[in-house]
C-alpha cells in the first residue's frame, strides 16, 4: 500500500514539474515589441493553459479520492 501511495505521489510530483517546465517555457519565449500575437495564437495559448490547469487539478482531486 505504501509503495502505491509513494508511486502516486511521485507521479503527481512529476506532473507538477512538467507543468512548471511548460510555464517556464512559455515565459521564456520572447514577445516581440509593439506587435501583439495574433488573436488565434492568444486564444490557443489560453486554451492550452486552461487544459493544463484543469488536468492538474483533476489529477490532484483523483489522487485525494483514491487515498
N, C-alpha and C positions, 0 to 999 in steps of 0.2 A: 504493500500500500504506500509506504513512504517513497519507494522508487517511482511509483506512478505520479505522486504529487510532485516529487522533485523534477520529473521529466516535464510535467505540465508547467511548472514554474520556469524551467529552462526554456520551454517553447515561448512562454509569454515574454521573458526577458529578450529572447531573440527577436520577437516581433517588435518589441519596443525599440531595440537597436536598429532594426530595419526601418521603422518609422522615423526615428531620429535621423538616420542616414539620408532618407528621402527628403526630409525637411532641410537638412544641411545642403543637399544637392540643389534644391530649389533656391535656397538663399544664396548659394554660390554663383548662380547664373547671373551674368552681368545684364543690367537693364539699360538699354540704350537711352541716352538723354533726349528729351524733347519729342520722343516718339513712343507713345504707349503701345503695348502689344495689341494686335487686332482683337476685336471683341470675341471672336470664336476661340482664340487661344486662351483668353482670360476665363471664359466660361468652362472650357475643357479643364483648365487647371483647378478651378473651384470644384468641379465635379469630382476630379481625381482626389482632391484633398478631402472632400466630404466622404467619399467612399472609403478612403484610408482611415479616417476617424471613426466612421461607422463600424468598420471591420474591427478596429482596435477595441472599441467599447463593447461590441457584441462578443468578442473573444474573451474579454475580462468578465463579462456577465456570465458567460457559459462556464468559465473556469470556477466562478463562485458557486454556481448551481451544482456543478459536479462534486465539489468538495463538501 
